[in-house]
Amino acid sequence: MTGEVHDFVSTANLSEHSDLDELITRDYALTHPGETLDDLKRRAAFDPYDLGLYRDWLAVAIRRRAACRNLSA
């Protein structure tokens, strides 16, 4: 699944990223006091470690969205 998630992250458009960001923004802020998801996204543009971290957070969002869809089905 991890490879699939990372492939999706690479091909997702901005609106998909925006929707996914909404699912993780609060949790990221809670686990990284004094920092926002936007801070991470800015660093991810030039730091491979932060890009990987952002992709991991997006993977959480993708799984969270899938779980929500399964609950409502």
RAJOMO-V974072 format. One line per field, one symbol per residue. ss: DSSP state (A for helix, B for strand, O for the rest). psi: psi as a letter, one per 40 degrees, with the letter a starting at -180 (. if undefined). A space follows every 10 residues. Layout:
ss=???
psi=???
This chain:
ss=OAAAAAAAAA AOOAAAAAAA AAAAAAAAAA AOOOOOAAAA AAAAOOOAAA AAAAAAAAAA AAAAAAAAAA AAO
psi=dddddddddd eiiddddddd ddeedddddd egheiidddd dddddehddd dddddddddd dddddddddd de.
